[in-house]
Amino acid sequence: MEIVMEIIFEIYLELVMLAVPEKTKSKTVKILAACLVALVLFGIIFLFGFGVDRVNAGHTATGVLCIGIALFIALAQVIAGLCLSGKSE
């Protein structure tokens, strides 16, 4: 199970990093984009973990809402990465 989660995590990071521009005039833009991706990733992990904790504590509605929001943000981040990488090439 750990191997599957690791593979999924690596694929997710690869798709999200498409949002970071490869060829840019400013190195600052690349650093800011990478920091923004990392910040959103940590927020998603925290929100998902909080949702799992809420479900385990018996607050099912709140937990499912948090997990759903985390998955929605992750999906939106991947779609944005794919769209931004298509425009830069």
C-alpha positions, 0 to 999 in steps of 0.5 A: 500500500505504501508503494501505491501511495508513493507512486500516486504522490509522485505523479501528483507532484509531477502534474502540479509542477507543470504549473511552474514555468520552465523558461522564464526571464525571471528566476523570481517568478519560478521560485514564487510559483514553486513556493505557491505550489508547495504551500497549497500542497501542504494545505491540502495535506493538512485539510485532508488529515483534518477531515480524516480526524473529524470522520474518526471522531464521529463528525462525519459531515464535517470530515467528508466536507473537508476531504471533499474540499481537499480533493477539489483543490487538488484536482483544480491544481492539477488542471491549472498545471496542465492548462498553464503548461500547454500555454507555455509550450 
